[in-house]
């Protein structure tokens, strides 16, 4: 019970009211709590923190579990871009089993492709084709051989062959005279002749009756 307040009469001792004291203590405590919370308030979240929930929501389940156990906020992992696909393989042609099975250039070119002559010859050579068109070298890789011209109506004796060539811009060159593979020419006295490395027949080893004339390579076609 609160003590009665002092009336001021002589001989009466003054003492504070317990109720007023409790109210005063409560006010001081409230003021202290307000001052403390205002001085230690947590800093405002960074701009990137707002995007953390969205990133966490889009993360993979395994990432969310790892983040929950480690206490870290998961981040979105961008998958690595797959490497570019290699060139499409050759599309096999479906031939009539009862028709002609002889390979042609279409067997080495995919539908819709427009390869250059270099690419066509390279594919033929990679496939082991060295006859027909495959007998030619890619344009610009080897200059034409210069040799004796062979008329188309000239009958070649055994051991001699015609060699056909073309310029880089597609012009045909007169065939030249060459020795057949593994053929050994002989001199007029019957001795083995020295064979040229490129097997192009020199004038002194030309067969009898062949007109001796070297080919002339056509000039390049002028551009547009």
Secondary structure, DSSP 8 states (H G I E B T S, - for coil): ---------TT------HHHHHHHHHHHHHHHHHHHHHHS------GGGGGHHHHHHHS-HHHHHHHHHHT-------------------------TTS-----GGGGS-TT----HHHHHHHHHHTT--SGGGGS--TTSS-----BB--TT----TTEEEEEEE-TTS-EEEEEEEE-TT---B-TTS-B----TT-B--GGG--TT----B----------
